[in-house]
Amino acid sequence: MIVSFLNKRFLFKLLSLFSVVRGYNILFIVFAQLTSSIFIFSENQKYSTVLIDLNIWLIILSSVCSISAGYIINNVYDSDKDLINRPLKTILEKEISGRTKLNGYVFLNILTLFFSFMVSLKALLFFSLYILGILFYSIRISRYPFIGNFLSVALSITPFFAITLYYKNFSSEILTHASFLFFIILIRELIKDLESLVGDLTMKYDTIPVKYGEKTTKIYITFYIVTACLISFWLVINHEISLMIYYYILINPFFIFFMYILWKFNSKKHYLLLHNSLKILIIVGLFSIILQNI
């Protein structure tokens, strides 16, 4: 009976830790970095060559540890706001004490520095700056409009540039793909701000919806959607992306429906729907990378 209780307690804490570091996002990032390494960044290298490259796995491990540490420190600073916006998730995450979270944060960053040092001194410098960037964002920048959103998105895609630097592949096509992803994640960030408006108001976070209102936020989102569609059009007409072309063509009807929902409704339920639809769009985009070489 006692053993059963302890096992349940352990599993509950494990689930709490998985929630704090957003384990589902971490698994996605591992798959995303590996897939992009094979099908985009490595150019004409064999798949097996990429898969047995120890440095790629060390870069992925560095990314995983640093991002997990970033989620932990964000969780520490945003716990009060999250308790309002996502009460059940926050109660689950409080199973892990603040001290344990901070110890985990330090440990994961040490692992990041160790793994990146094994790649090269440049990789060590890259991830050191990345760790500082996440910390600076969490402590100083996350509550401010525009700069907070832009820095959050930049930090989200930064790990992929570690792969780019490793392969020294800075083609215009890769930069265009990165620009498209930047605006998709930026749109998602603004949708998240709309979704968490009540908590941000309560905690006096100076986000775009809080400072300028929902209508103005939707205007910005619409502008970013148009920008993303223009980038997709540029990719289609200027780069040979094989079957991936269908993904970039189909985002246009997707965003037409997206904007209809965005402008017609103002409820948290519909913002959550839009948020999840963008997650699906990103996941489908990741899998469409495989089509690029077909």
Secondary structure, DSSP 8 states (H G I E B T S, - for coil): -HHHHHHHHHHHHHHHHHHHTTHHHHHHHHHHHHHHIIIIITTT--HHHHHT-HHHHHHHHHHHHHHHHHHHHHHHHHHHHHHHHSHHHHHHHTTS-HHHHHHHHHHHHHHHHHHHHHH-HHHHHHHHHHHHHHHHIIIIITTSTTHHHHHHHHHHHHHHHHHHHHHT---HHHHHHHHHHHHHHHHHHHHHHHHTHHHHHHTT---HHHHH-HHHHHHHHHHHHHHHHHHHHHHHHHS--GGGHHHHHHHHHHHHHHHHHHHH--SHHHHHHHHHHHHHHHHHHHHHGGGGG-
